[in-house]
Amino acid sequence: MPTLNYGTTDIDYVIHRQARTDLKISVTLVDGVEVYAPESLDESTINRHLQKKASWIQRKIHSLKQVETKVTPYEFISGEKLPHLGRYYRLKVHRDHIPECHLRFFQGRFIAEVPIDMTQDEISQTLKRQLTQWYRKQAANQLHKRAAYFQSFMDVTPSSIQIRTQHKRWGTCTPDGDIYINWRLIMAPAAVFDYVIVHELAHLTIQDHSQAFWKTVKSILPNYENQKEWLRMNGMKLHCI
């Protein structure tokens, strides 16, 4: 694994060769420092670029160390609180003489009806699957409603916009104009969901993260930095399921 030397600090990183024209640096909790480089770019040029960005890389690493990384999976027992758009709703589990599990959201709480002879592990696995399906449906509804709202005055139209399972990203805008939003955002506050939508819609006109890009985001969401910070500090919690 190559190493970037910055002062007294050694920073390990991974290089991914791709069919691209630019060089991209990613610093995440899950994968550390990753460099996405054109296939023809020599390592000495990559290293020089990394040296120029070393201060930024170190700040990102330091910032990530402040983030809460412990994720406690849900047990799916009565009294547990499940998130939806930033609020938490209690789960009530009823055992009954029925053949299979049913999960629904009714009058401000989640209600699960489960077979009386089903083990807790089986209940957890089944309800996890059903809750994920419910989240994805809610996320799709929220996405299309809010995206239509922001598109109306951002004067942009994506080729497509849809919910996806993304392990490393909250949103993606492809060069072809397709936008993918992580379904887990349905657990975050609505303002955070909006921020990711606006972020990706802005990429339809400005593909980088230049000052012009952030100026565009701010023109739509003046307090976007609060939502960006919420994701930085709390994003890992959305992986509770």
Backbone torsions as a table, in degrees:
resi	resn	phi	psi	omega
1	MET	NA	126.2	179.6
2	PRO	-67.2	156.8	-177.0
3	THR	-131.4	137.0	175.0
4	LEU	-98.8	124.7	178.7
5	ASN	-96.0	119.8	180.0
6	TYR	-130.9	102.1	-175.4
7	GLY	63.8	-121.5	177.3
8	THR	-98.0	9.0	-176.0
9	THR	-106.9	135.0	173.1
10	ASP	-106.3	124.9	-177.8
11	ILE	-115.7	112.7	177.6
12	ASP	-76.1	145.7	176.9
13	TYR	-148.7	164.4	179.8
14	VAL	-119.4	137.0	178.1
15	ILE	-102.9	130.1	174.5
16	HIS	-113.6	118.6	178.4
17	ARG	-85.6	129.3	-177.2
18	GLN	-139.9	164.7	175.1
19	ALA	-82.2	80.5	-177.9
20	ARG	-143.3	168.0	-178.7
21	THR	-107.3	-18.2	-179.0
22	ASP	-109.9	173.1	177.1
23	LEU	-114.3	128.2	-176.4
24	LYS	-121.1	138.3	177.3
25	ILE	-115.4	130.0	178.8
26	SER	-122.6	133.3	177.4
27	VAL	-126.1	111.3	-177.6
28	THR	-132.2	162.5	177.3
29	LEU	-64.5	-38.5	-173.3
30	VAL	-75.6	-45.5	-170.5
31	ASP	-112.6	0.1	-180.0
32	GLY	71.1	-140.9	-178.1
33	VAL	-95.2	122.0	178.3
34	GLU	-124.7	140.1	179.3
35	VAL	-118.4	123.8	177.7
36	TYR	-105.1	111.4	-171.5
37	ALA	-124.5	152.6	174.2
38	PRO	-59.5	148.3	-176.7
39	GLU	-60.0	-30.7	-175.3
40	SER	-91.6	-6.1	-175.9
41	LEU	-75.6	126.5	-177.8
42	ASP	-77.0	157.4	-173.6
43	GLU	-67.4	-29.1	179.0
44	SER	-66.2	-38.0	177.4
45	THR	-68.1	-40.3	177.2
46	ILE	-60.9	-44.7	-178.3
47	ASN	-63.9	-39.0	178.5
48	ARG	-63.6	-39.7	178.5
49	HIS	-65.4	-40.9	179.4
50	LEU	-65.1	-36.8	177.9
51	GLN	-61.7	-39.0	178.3
52	LYS	-66.5	-30.7	-177.3
53	LYS	-99.2	6.0	-173.6
54	ALA	-58.2	-41.6	-179.7
55	SER	-62.6	-42.9	178.6
56	TRP	-64.2	-42.8	179.9
57	ILE	-60.7	-44.6	-179.4
58	GLN	-64.9	-38.8	177.8
59	ARG	-63.9	-40.3	178.7
60	LYS	-63.6	-42.5	179.4
61	ILE	-62.6	-44.4	179.0
62	HIS	-62.7	-40.3	179.9
63	SER	-63.3	-41.5	-178.4
64	LEU	-67.5	-28.8	-179.6
65	LYS	-68.1	-17.4	178.9
66	GLN	-82.8	-11.7	-172.9
67	VAL	-82.6	140.7	175.6
68	GLU	-71.5	118.9	-175.6
69	THR	-106.9	-7.6	-178.6
70	LYS	-76.3	125.6	179.5
71	VAL	-118.5	122.3	179.2
72	THR	-100.9	112.0	-179.7
73	PRO	-63.8	150.2	177.2
74	TYR	-73.4	145.4	-180.0
75	GLU	-96.2	-17.3	-178.8
76	PHE	60.9	57.7	175.6
77	ILE	-122.4	157.1	-179.7
78	SER	-56.7	137.1	179.3
79	GLY	96.2	-17.0	178.8
80	GLU	-67.0	147.3	-179.3
81	LYS	-107.9	128.4	-177.8
82	LEU	-112.3	137.3	-175.5
83	PRO	-84.0	147.9	173.0
84	HIS	-154.8	115.7	-178.3
85	LEU	50.5	44.1	173.0
86	GLY	85.4	-7.0	177.8
87	ARG	-109.4	158.4	-178.7
88	TYR	-114.9	135.1	-177.3
89	TYR	-125.1	135.3	-176.5
90	ARG	-69.8	147.4	175.9
91	LEU	-103.6	132.1	175.0
92	LYS	-117.2	123.2	-179.3
93	VAL	-107.3	123.3	177.7
94	HIS	-110.9	127.0	172.6
95	ARG	-92.8	136.2	-176.8
96	ASP	-153.2	168.9	179.4
97	HIS	-82.6	73.9	179.9
98	ILE	-128.5	158.0	-174.8
99	PRO	-80.0	-21.9	-176.1
100	GLU	-153.6	167.7	-178.2
101	CYS	-76.9	148.0	173.5
102	HIS	-138.4	129.2	177.9
103	LEU	-120.3	133.5	177.7
104	ARG	-145.7	160.2	175.6
105	PHE	-108.0	121.0	-173.0
106	PHE	-145.7	124.4	176.5
107	GLN	50.5	50.2	172.5
108	GLY	78.7	17.9	174.6
109	ARG	-154.9	159.4	175.9
110	PHE	-88.7	132.6	179.7
111	ILE	-122.3	125.5	178.6
112	ALA	-118.1	129.3	174.2
113	GLU	-110.1	124.0	-173.2
114	VAL	-130.4	151.3	177.9
115	PRO	-59.0	140.9	-175.5
116	ILE	-65.0	-26.2	-177.6
117	ASP	-100.9	10.8	-179.4
118	MET	-82.7	137.4	179.4
119	THR	-72.4	160.1	-179.7
120	GLN	-63.3	-36.4	178.6
121	ASP	-63.9	-42.1	177.9
122	GLU	-65.4	-39.4	177.7
123	ILE	-61.9	-47.3	-178.3
124	SER	-60.1	-46.1	-178.5
125	GLN	-65.1	-40.9	-178.3
126	THR	-70.8	-45.4	-179.4
127	LEU	-68.1	-33.3	175.6
128	LYS	-60.7	-44.3	179.9
129	ARG	-65.2	-43.0	-178.8
130	GLN	-69.9	-37.8	178.4
131	LEU	-66.0	-39.7	177.5
132	THR	-60.3	-43.3	178.0
133	GLN	-62.3	-41.1	179.0
134	TRP	-64.8	-44.9	178.1
135	TYR	-59.0	-45.2	-177.8
136	ARG	-62.0	-40.3	178.7
137	LYS	-65.7	-43.9	179.1
138	GLN	-65.1	-39.5	179.7
139	ALA	-63.8	-41.2	179.0
140	ALA	-63.0	-42.9	178.8
141	ASN	-63.4	-45.3	-179.7
142	GLN	-64.7	-41.3	-178.5
143	LEU	-61.4	-51.2	-175.9
144	HIS	-67.6	-34.7	178.5
145	LYS	-67.3	-48.7	-176.3
146	ARG	-75.7	-35.3	178.2
147	ALA	-63.6	-42.2	178.2
148	ALA	-60.8	-38.8	179.3
149	TYR	-63.2	-49.0	-176.9
150	PHE	-73.4	-34.6	177.8
151	GLN	-60.1	-31.4	-174.2
152	SER	-62.6	-29.3	178.3
153	PHE	-121.6	3.2	171.4
154	MET	-93.2	-10.9	178.3
155	ASP	57.1	45.7	176.2
156	VAL	-133.3	153.1	177.8
157	THR	-139.6	111.4	178.0
158	PRO	-70.1	155.3	176.0
159	SER	-63.2	-39.3	174.1
160	SER	-157.0	159.6	177.5
161	ILE	-145.6	124.8	-173.7
162	GLN	-154.5	164.8	178.6
163	ILE	-84.7	141.0	176.3
164	ARG	-143.8	163.0	169.8
165	THR	-89.2	115.5	179.6
166	GLN	-128.0	122.3	-174.9
167	HIS	-84.1	-23.6	-175.2
168	LYS	-115.6	-13.1	-174.5
169	ARG	-128.7	152.2	173.6
170	TRP	-91.6	-25.9	178.2
171	GLY	-158.1	157.0	179.7
172	THR	-142.9	138.4	171.9
173	CYS	-123.5	115.4	-176.5
174	THR	-81.8	162.3	176.9
175	PRO	-58.4	-23.6	179.1
176	ASP	-85.5	0.1	177.2
177	GLY	88.8	13.2	175.6
178	ASP	-87.0	135.6	-179.2
179	ILE	-115.9	131.1	177.6
180	TYR	-121.4	132.0	-179.3
181	ILE	-119.2	135.1	-179.3
182	ASN	-68.5	124.8	-177.5
183	TRP	-62.3	-23.2	-178.5
184	ARG	-63.3	-18.9	179.7
185	LEU	-64.2	-16.3	177.8
186	ILE	-65.8	-17.0	176.6
187	MET	-83.7	-20.4	-177.9
188	ALA	-81.7	166.4	175.2
189	PRO	-56.7	149.8	-177.9
190	ALA	-56.8	-35.9	-179.5
191	ALA	-65.0	-32.0	177.5
192	VAL	-70.4	-43.0	176.1
193	PHE	-57.7	-45.4	179.2
194	ASP	-60.3	-42.5	-178.1
195	TYR	-58.8	-44.6	-178.5
196	VAL	-66.3	-38.8	177.6
197	ILE	-61.2	-50.1	-179.4
198	VAL	-62.4	-40.3	178.2
199	HIS	-54.9	-49.3	-177.6
200	GLU	-73.2	-36.4	176.3
201	LEU	-62.9	-36.7	179.1
202	ALA	-65.5	-29.1	178.7
203	HIS	-68.8	-14.1	176.8
204	LEU	-66.4	-25.2	179.0
205	THR	-110.7	-28.8	179.3
206	ILE	-131.0	109.5	-171.0
207	GLN	-82.5	-16.3	-179.9
208	ASP	-100.0	-173.6	177.3
209	HIS	-111.0	47.8	179.9
210	SER	-75.1	175.0	177.2
211	GLN	-60.8	-34.7	179.0
212	ALA	-64.0	-36.8	178.5
213	PHE	-63.9	-51.7	-177.2
214	TRP	-66.4	-29.5	175.7
215	LYS	-64.8	-38.4	177.7
216	THR	-64.6	-46.2	178.8
217	VAL	-59.8	-43.8	-177.3
218	LYS	-66.7	-30.7	179.0
219	SER	-65.9	-24.8	179.0
220	ILE	-94.4	-42.7	-179.1
221	LEU	-126.4	89.6	-176.5
222	PRO	-55.7	-28.7	-178.6
223	ASN	-105.9	28.7	-175.9
224	TYR	-57.9	-28.5	-177.9
225	GLU	-62.6	-30.5	176.6
226	ASN	-64.9	-40.5	-179.9
227	GLN	-73.0	-37.5	176.4
228	LYS	-61.3	-41.5	179.4
229	GLU	-69.6	-36.3	177.4
230	TRP	-58.8	-45.1	179.4
231	LEU	-64.2	-39.6	179.9
232	ARG	-62.3	-41.9	-175.4
233	MET	-84.6	-29.4	-171.3
234	ASN	-119.7	-2.5	-174.7
235	GLY	-55.4	-37.3	-179.0
236	MET	-63.2	-27.4	-179.3
237	LYS	-65.6	-22.6	-178.9
238	LEU	-75.8	-2.9	177.1
239	HIS	-98.5	24.3	-179.4
240	CYS	-72.9	-9.2	178.9
241	ILE	-138.8	NA	NA
